[in-house]
């Protein structure tokens, strides 16, 4: 016959250690794997956040310095030789790509620099460079976008498994005392908390960082458009000077 399930008064039960370390060490293997996976994902999320924040601050600061030099009225050839030939920041890379294409085209004997083909090559060089720099800035963003919505479900899986573990303990010990149920329920809730602690920063960071990257991308596109217009005007002035 099945043994009756007893319920011991709570006052007679010794206090159970519900610290995170204790919950992890006494959790089932499946829940431990879930917890370790979520902790590693959380570390990765915060590492990406720190890297992106520092990177965006640096590239925006360097872009401001470069734009100040660009609009200072100095020689574009000197600026290209000092920064454009071997760019160290995205803004200088866009400038270097356009200026380099313009220089190569100007060396072609008898070429009409005002022709649409030359301007198209310059525009293409600018667009390719902007896309490449955007890809570099967006590295790991896809993983943030994945971890954000997936982490709560991984934590939920640990929750379900922990509750199953709690019911299994009741069935094994034929006792509904809190000391029997608490470990399984606690590890289940702990897995849920880890899932949320991983997902919330990832989701928020993805939205904020994506917007910051888009803003910088728009800044590069604006600079590229302005610089392409300057090169087009200089080409026309060169042709007019020859005539």
Long-range contacts (C-beta under 8 A, 24 or more apart in sequence): 3-174, 4-174, 5-170, 5-174, 5-175, 5-176, 6-174, 6-175, 6-176, 6-177, 7-175, 7-176, 7-177, 8-175, 8-177, 10-177, 10-178, 13-177, 13-178, 13-179, 14-179, 16-178, 16-179, 16-182, 16-183, 16-186, 18-182, 18-186, 20-190, 23-183, 23-186, 23-187, 23-190, 24-187, 24-190, 26-183, 26-187, 27-162, 27-165, 27-187, 27-190, 28-161, 28-162, 28-165, 28-187, 30-158, 30-161, 31-158, 31-161, 31-162, 31-165, 31-187, 31-188, 31-191, 34-154, 34-155, 34-157, 34-158, 34-161, 34-191, 34-194, 35-158, 35-190, 35-191, 35-194, 37-154, 38-151, 38-154, 38-155, 38-158, 38-191, 38-194, 38-195, 38-197, 38-198, 39-194, 41-147, 41-151, 41-198, 41-202, 42-194, 42-197, 42-198, 42-201, 44-143, 44-147, 45-144, 45-147, 45-198, 45-201, 45-202, 45-205, 46-201, 48-140, 48-143, 48-144, 48-205, 49-201, 49-205, 49-209, 51-140, 52-137, 52-140, 52-141, 52-205, 52-209, 52-212, 53-209, 55-137, 56-137, 56-209, 56-212, 56-213, 56-216, 58-89, 59-89, 59-90, 59-91, 59-137, 59-216, 60-216, 60-219, 62-88, 62-89, 62-91, 62-92, 63-89, 63-90, 63-91, 63-216, 63-219, 63-220, 63-223, 66-91, 66-92, 66-95, 67-91, 67-223, 70-95, 70-227, 90-130, 90-133, 90-136, 90-137, 90-216, 90-220, 91-219, 91-220, 91-223, 93-129, 93-132, 93-133, 94-126, 94-129, 94-130, 94-133, 94-220, 94-223, 94-224, 94-227, 95-223, 95-227, 96-129, 97-125, 97-126, 97-128, 97-129, 98-122, 98-125, 98-126, 98-129, 98-224, 98-227, 98-228, 98-231, 99-231, 100-125, 101-125, 102-231, 102-235, 106-238, 112-239, 113-235, 113-236, 113-238, 113-239, 114-232, 114-235, 114-236, 114-239, 118-235, 119-228, 119-231, 119-232, 119-235, 122-228, 122-231, 122-232, 123-228, 126-224, 126-227, 126-228, 127-224, 129-224, 130-217, 130-220, 130-221, 130-224, 133-220, 134-213, 134-217, 134-220, 137-213, 137-216, 137-217, 138-213, 141-206, 141-209, 141-210, 141-213, 144-202, 144-205, 144-206, 144-209, 145-206, 147-198, 147-199, 147-202, 148-199, 148-202, 148-203, 148-206, 149-199, 149-203, 150-199, 151-195, 151-196, 151-198, 151-199, 151-202, 152-192, 152-195, 152-196, 152-199, 153-195, 154-195, 155-191, 155-192, 155-193, 155-194, 155-195, 155-196, 155-198, 155-199, 156-191, 156-192, 156-195, 157-191, 158-187, 158-188, 158-191, 158-192, 158-194, 158-195, 159-188, 159-189, 159-191, 159-192, 160-188, 161-188, 161-191, 162-186, 162-187, 162-188, 162-189, 162-190, 162-191, 163-188
